[in-house]
Amino acid sequence: MPRKEKKKRNKEYKRQPTLYKGRLEITRSGMGFVVVEGLEKDVIIRPNDFNKAFHGDLVRVEVTKGDAKSGRMQGVIVQVIERKQKQFVGVVEVNRDFAFFIPDTTKPIPDFFIPANLLHGAKDGQKVIAQIVAWEKNDKRPRGEVVEVVTPEKEADLAMKEILIQQGFPLSFTDEVMEESSRIPDLISKTEIKKRRDMRDTLTFTIDPVDAKDFDDAISYNKLKNGHLEIGVHIADVSFYIDEDSALDVSAYERATSVYLPDRVVPMLPERISNELCSLRPHEDKLTYSCVFQINAKGEIKDCWMGRTVIHSNHRFTYEDVQEIIETGTGLYDKEVLHLNEIARKFRAKRMKEGAINFSS
């Protein structure tokens, strides 16, 4: 290769930007740091280089000074891949044909411009929940929309909602998600039951907190002719009801979990699924995924099977119900509950003997 061409190629190679993906963290002083997995030190981002990124956003950053070897890098954000926080709490200042939304936060977030038709009844000075609907390339501030007006009677409710909003957890499900959940049939077909191990005649019950609405796991008890005890651990087969890459699937993936707050549960899935179709309520046939063990008199596991099942819960226990049976020795299904407790104690003792750590809070 001619020397001139080689020099040109090397020069072009050096121009190739160094890009990383990570989360933007903004300190109280206003400086930003992009935390990149695998790098010992974060990439420093000056406020002028945030480029519409907010605290917690997943971003792509281009290194402008330093390198990974020196460990001291400075960069500029070139892309917001995903916003952590989709909605914001703040106050609206209403003019004649438009309004500004001022976010209630210590982090550097610009005011939102809100057209009059997207105020949805919000009045000047009211506290609201708003979201970004667009942010054009050359605009200094985003265009927003009011999604909820916080009236005085909702002030107490706002504290719980703010926790969810700050963590990027959606307050409600989209119309598409709700429409999908409404289309799921209630009845389980005979064809589907034939595909599964039928355990509806096996004694099965759930154990949950007294205020629980979604019973997503159950235990079954069955004495076999060979003297072994068959114990089944069952969880609701949610995958049967949700198609891959559907709106429900995408929503559940984004939420990742149900959130338990002091006064409420914010479910990962619409209540029709979590509290009805996939709740292992007593005296109803339910589709489950199960792990079924055979255990001998010494407490040794002799066989194990895993697969899709259909069950029929005989009873719904609370923690207090089961604890009372353990302490008094009497109650509904007392022999089965006491036997299961005895086996649990054997397994726990074995775990501790083999070096398990007992965490207590």
Secondary structure, DSSP 8 states (H G I E B T S, - for coil): --HHHHHHHHHHHHHS-EEEEEEEEE-TTS-EEEE-TT-SS-EEE-GGG-TT--TT-EEEEEEEE--TTTT-EEEEEEEEEE-S--EEEEEEEE-SSEEEEEE--SS----EEEEGGGSTT--TT-EEEEEEEE--TT-SS-EEEEEEE--GGGHHHHHHHHHHHHTT--SS--HHHHHHHHTS-SS--HHHHHTSEE-TTSEEEEEE-TT-----EEEEEEE-TTS-EEEEEEEE-GGGTS-TTSHHHHHHHHH-S-EEETTEEE-SS-HIIIIIITS--TTSEEEEEEEEEEE-TTS-EEEEEEEEEEEE--EEEEHHHHHHHHHHS-STTHHHHHHHHHHHHHHHHHHHHTT------
